[in-house]
Amino acid sequence: MPTLQEFVTEYIETIGGDCEEVEPQVYDILFPEGLAGQNTKFKRSSLPSLNELAERGLLRVTYDPEAVPEHPGSQLVSFGTPLVDTVLNDAVRRGRTATAYLTGLNLQTRDLPVKIRRTMKLPEGFDWLFENIRFLHYPQAVFWFEATFVSDIKEQEVLPVGFDLASGREVRRLDQLLDFERLEQCPTQSLIEVNHIDLTEIYLKARHETVRTVSALGNFRRRELETRLNKQVARMQLYYADLRKELDEQERRSIKKVSTNVETMESQEKFVKRLETINREESQRITELRQKSELKITLRLANLLIVQQPKVCIQAVATGKRGTEISSEPMEIIWNPLPEQLEAAVCPSCGGSTFEFRLATKRSKTEHPLICGQCVS
């Protein structure tokens, strides 16, 4: 994890600015001019735009509070200062999408045919015939969705979800895929990218999965809010019930003191108005409590990372006892070197995932000789 000083220095140099160290933790920085799209301020109007920072010319900054008196006119750089908030906002905007390459994987797997025969089951008497093997890049799309839950308090959850763009399957081991010690900006070897599904289609799947998770989180928060609201409403009702009892006692004592009917009627009218005020205030307070406890959920895509992961693609056909091929076309069997295991194959009939193939029967209503167990049933 880089320090704030390292982050700001790298950021200035990345956007084309200049950063010169005057002495330890004291720098002269210069923002580049003409940054496209940076004329507008951020949502927080107090933050300067990058163009405004560029117009100020050379800025002297320090990361050491004790160095400020020694350098008049310098700015202290720390979290929460306008300069750092502007830099962070722009860095987030620039870093919403990125591509990285997963490196350091061993593609030369020993006894791969044995592993395939042991894992990918065929009907008795049949075997795999391997025709071709290729090393390809399989893009993995990792989406970070930001869910915001607003009621009487505001909470945020960042929910990552990953999908293999080639198979359309969800990535279950994001921690392995996002091993930042293995992610590089350039690949160690040039590989062809496999044909894959359109990113828009995968985004819709990722959003659908995230919505399910957010719905569960929202239901949990709603139950908590409802429990807390019921307790608050009960305390509020008890408080105003006590006020009504006190008012009733005051009314009875007042009636005993008055001597004429006119005074009695005036006293009753006064207490009726006070009772209406108490009831109206109770209703307003409870309505306000219910409004504050209403849960509003928003979901947005915060970041997207495409990880190009190398995998081994084996083309194989199933053969019978006499060596005759029974599959109409070669099947693709994928070896994933990250978890060091085979991925489920695709059923040629239904497109589902399977590790076991069976012979199609006359009742299967399919042209494919090998199908998964789900198609057989």
Sequence and secondary structure as in RCSB ss.txt:
>XXXX:A:sequence
MPTLQEFVTEYIETIGGDCEEVEPQVYDILFPEGLAGQNTKFKRSSLPSLNELAERGLLRVTYDPEAVPEHPGSQ
LVSFGTPLVDTVLNDAVRRGRTATAYLTGLNLQTRDLPVKIRRTMKLPEGFDWLFENIRFLHYPQAVFWFEATFV
SDIKEQEVLPVGFDLASGREVRRLDQLLDFERLEQCPTQSLIEVNHIDLTEIYLKARHETVRTVSALGNFRRREL
ETRLNKQVARMQLYYADLRKELDEQERRSIKKVSTNVETMESQEKFVKRLETINREESQRITELRQKSELKITLR
LANLLIVQQPKVCIQAVATGKRGTEISSEPMEIIWNPLPEQLEAAVCPSCGGSTFEFRLATKRSKTEHPLICGQC
VS
>XXXX:A:secstr
   HHHHHHHHHHHTT EEEEEETTEEEEE  S  TT SS  SSTTS  HHHHHHT  EEEES GGGTTTSTT E
E  TTSHHHHHHHHHHHHHTSEEEEEE       TTHHHHHHHHSB  TT EEEEEEEEEEEEEEEEEEEEEEEE
SSSEEEEEEEEEEETTT  EES HHHHT TTTEESS SS  EE     HHHHHHHHHHHHHHHHHHHHHHHHHHH
HHHHHHHHHHHHHHHHHHHHHHHHHHHHHHHH  SHHHHHHHHHHHHHHHHHHHHHHHHHHHHHHHHT  EEEEE
EEEEEEEEEEEEEEEEEEE TTS B SSS EEEEEETTTTEE  EE TTT  EESBEEE  GGG  S SEEEHHH
H 
